[in-house]
């Protein structure tokens, strides 16, 4: 057998590596791409310490554990929107992420989902479970106008029922700093009875939010121009 000299051997090895890499790219293999990141804070007036965070998306899923400040971050391959569930002991809260970015999990996001569920003629559990298959739900939870209108409606209902103006109506995505708004918003709402001991919105507030959503149904859903949705009513007193 004729032995290859060093230069020839290195050339052969390099050629083999190029072929292998080309085949891997052609097959879409590798699996080492970092994907995209969803992060945020789970809080109820205090952090949801070490909360279990489960993300279930249109395509893809992940689970992580929040830190002592309720902050979580998950990087994985997915197509949004994603349902987010944070749980720790008696506290179970929900939220959603249209795509990569910062998305909190709080009683306010629970109310946001209740409003959107009312608009879509379903329940929060039905809305979240439909993320993987329902095109209308997917479209609504990915539409920035729908989301902004729904947040504004929830903020207005809180002002009507509790006489309190949230520091930001963008509570789904706003950054949290301990001891500062919007963290202090949750503290106030908990003291006012708008948030229960288990971190859930008060039942009367949830009822008003669902009714307001139902009164402003989302139209134009599906894969066309996207849903629009109204801003809802002001709720009861």
DALINQUI-V502041 format. One record per residue. N is the residue number from 1. SS is DSSP state (h for helix, s for strand, l for the rest). Layout:
BEGIN
n=(N & N)
ss=(SS & SS)
END
This chain:
BEGIN
n=(1 & 2 & 3 & 4 & 5 & 6 & 7 & 8 & 9 & 10 & 11 & 12 & 13 & 14 & 15 & 16 & 17 & 18 & 19 & 20 & 21 & 22 & 23 & 24 & 25 & 26 & 27 & 28 & 29 & 30 & 31 & 32 & 33 & 34 & 35 & 36 & 37 & 38 & 39 & 40 & 41 & 42 & 43 & 44 & 45 & 46 & 47 & 48 & 49 & 50 & 51 & 52 & 53 & 54 & 55 & 56 & 57 & 58 & 59 & 60 & 61 & 62 & 63 & 64 & 65 & 66 & 67 & 68 & 69 & 70 & 71 & 72 & 73 & 74 & 75 & 76 & 77 & 78 & 79 & 80 & 81 & 82 & 83 & 84 & 85 & 86 & 87 & 88 & 89 & 90 & 91 & 92 & 93 & 94 & 95 & 96 & 97 & 98 & 99 & 100 & 101 & 102 & 103 & 104 & 105 & 106 & 107 & 108 & 109 & 110 & 111 & 112 & 113 & 114 & 115 & 116 & 117 & 118 & 119 & 120 & 121 & 122 & 123 & 124 & 125 & 126 & 127 & 128 & 129 & 130 & 131 & 132 & 133 & 134 & 135 & 136 & 137 & 138 & 139 & 140 & 141 & 142 & 143 & 144 & 145 & 146 & 147 & 148 & 149 & 150 & 151 & 152 & 153 & 154 & 155 & 156 & 157 & 158 & 159 & 160 & 161 & 162 & 163 & 164 & 165 & 166 & 167 & 168 & 169 & 170 & 171 & 172 & 173 & 174 & 175 & 176 & 177 & 178 & 179 & 180 & 181 & 182 & 183 & 184 & 185 & 186 & 187 & 188 & 189 & 190 & 191 & 192 & 193 & 194 & 195 & 196 & 197 & 198 & 199 & 200 & 201 & 202 & 203 & 204 & 205 & 206 & 207 & 208 & 209 & 210 & 211 & 212 & 213 & 214 & 215 & 216 & 217 & 218 & 219 & 220 & 221 & 222 & 223 & 224 & 225 & 226 & 227 & 228 & 229 & 230 & 231 & 232 & 233 & 234 & 235 & 236 & 237)
ss=(l & l & l & l & l & h & h & h & h & h & h & h & h & h & h & h & h & h & h & h & h & h & h & h & h & h & l & l & l & l & l & l & l & l & l & s & s & s & s & s & s & s & s & l & l & l & s & l & l & l & l & s & s & s & s & s & s & s & s & l & s & s & s & s & s & l & l & l & l & l & s & s & s & s & s & s & l & l & s & s & s & s & s & s & s & s & s & s & l & l & s & s & s & s & s & s & s & l & l & l & s & s & l & l & s & l & h & h & h & h & h & h & h & h & h & h & h & h & h & h & l & l & l & h & h & h & h & h & h & h & h & h & l & l & h & h & h & h & h & h & l & l & l & h & h & h & h & h & h & h & h & h & h & h & h & h & h & h & h & h & h & h & l & l & l & l & l & l & l & l & l & l & l & l & l & l & l & l & l & l & l & l & h & h & h & h & h & h & h & h & h & l & l & l & s & l & l & l & l & l & s & l & h & h & h & h & h & h & h & h & h & h & h & h & l & l & l & l & l & l & l & l & l & l & l & l & l & l & l & l & l & l & l & l & l & l & l)
END
